[in-house]
Amino acid sequence: MHIHSTDESPTLLLVDDDEDFLNVLAPAMAKRGFFVTTANSAENAFEIAQLDAPEYAVVDLKMSGNSGLVLVRQLASLQAGTKIVVLTGFASITTAVEAIKLGATHYLAKPVNADEIVAAFEKKVGDDAVELAVNPLTVNRLEWEHLQRVLAENDGNISASARSLNMHRRSLQRKLSKIPAKS
């Protein structure tokens, strides 16, 4: 799907497996001056990007097939200057750090609106005035973070991660499918 703004519009690739989200965000980003292309999987998005690397990309982290982290690495390798914002409903420190290391410009937790995404694209430096957490992470949140770190170390392979954690694969999948505990 293409939503055209003007001939001089910067190109934006929106990638999310939630069609409703794409149908709302695409026109909103076009109104903000982007030439928008959408994809509903990391694989489809990479095919589109290989034909014409986007200047901007918004990538969902958790999709069926390849994760958004794989796509971030692929997009950054196609064109180093692509500004990539990773969106997720399952935010974790581990995935945020990995997304930035792989080439993302910013990482935002859903729900998010078009103005927040545009602001993330424009953000060039970190904010040293951001509030520091007063309370330490809960035990459940620490477990979630650890599972995410091990999963990242195993390139998203559930079976290898389960072996490294010395747990049954289905148990790991069950833990990963739960919404992470609040910080």
Secondary structure as the mmCIF struct_conf table of DSSP 4:
data_model
#
loop_
_struct_conf.conf_type_id
_struct_conf.id
_struct_conf.beg_label_comp_id
_struct_conf.beg_label_asym_id
_struct_conf.beg_label_seq_id
_struct_conf.end_label_comp_id
_struct_conf.end_label_asym_id
_struct_conf.end_label_seq_id
STRN STRN1 HIS A 2 ILE A 3
TURN_TY1_P TURN_TY1_P1 ASP A 7 GLU A 8
HELX_LH_PP_P HELX_LH_PP_P1 SER A 9 PRO A 10
STRN STRN2 THR A 11 VAL A 15
BEND BEND1 ASP A 17 ASP A 17
HELX_RH_AL_P HELX_RH_AL_P1 GLU A 19 LYS A 31
TURN_TY1_P TURN_TY1_P2 ARG A 32 GLY A 33
STRN STRN3 PHE A 35 ALA A 39
BEND BEND2 ASN A 40 SER A 41
HELX_RH_AL_P HELX_RH_AL_P2 ALA A 42 LEU A 51
BEND BEND3 ASP A 52 ASP A 52
BEND BEND4 GLU A 55 GLU A 55
STRN STRN4 TYR A 56 ASP A 60
BEND BEND5 LEU A 61 LEU A 61
BEND BEND6 SER A 64 ASN A 66
HELX_RH_AL_P HELX_RH_AL_P3 GLY A 68 LEU A 78
TURN_TY1_P TURN_TY1_P3 ALA A 80 GLY A 81
STRN STRN5 LYS A 83 THR A 88
BEND BEND7 GLY A 89 PHE A 90
HELX_RH_AL_P HELX_RH_AL_P4 ILE A 93 LEU A 102
TURN_TY1_P TURN_TY1_P4 GLY A 103 GLY A 103
BEND BEND8 THR A 105 THR A 105
STRN STRN6 HIS A 106 ALA A 109
BEND BEND9 LYS A 110 PRO A 111
HELX_RH_AL_P HELX_RH_AL_P5 ALA A 114 GLU A 122
BEND BEND10 VAL A 125 VAL A 125
TURN_TY1_P TURN_TY1_P5 ASP A 128 ALA A 129
BEND BEND11 VAL A 130 VAL A 130
HELX_LH_PP_P HELX_LH_PP_P2 GLU A 131 ALA A 133
BEND BEND12 VAL A 134 ASN A 135
HELX_LH_PP_P HELX_LH_PP_P3 PRO A 136 THR A 138
HELX_RH_AL_P HELX_RH_AL_P6 VAL A 139 GLU A 153
TURN_TY1_P TURN_TY1_P6 ASN A 154 GLY A 156
HELX_RH_AL_P HELX_RH_AL_P7 ILE A 158 LEU A 165
TURN_TY1_P TURN_TY1_P7 ASN A 166 ASN A 166
BEND BEND13 MET A 167 MET A 167
HELX_RH_AL_P HELX_RH_AL_P8 ARG A 169 SER A 177
BEND BEND14 LYS A 178 LYS A 178
HELX_LH_PP_P HELX_LH_PP_P4 ILE A 179 LYS A 182
#
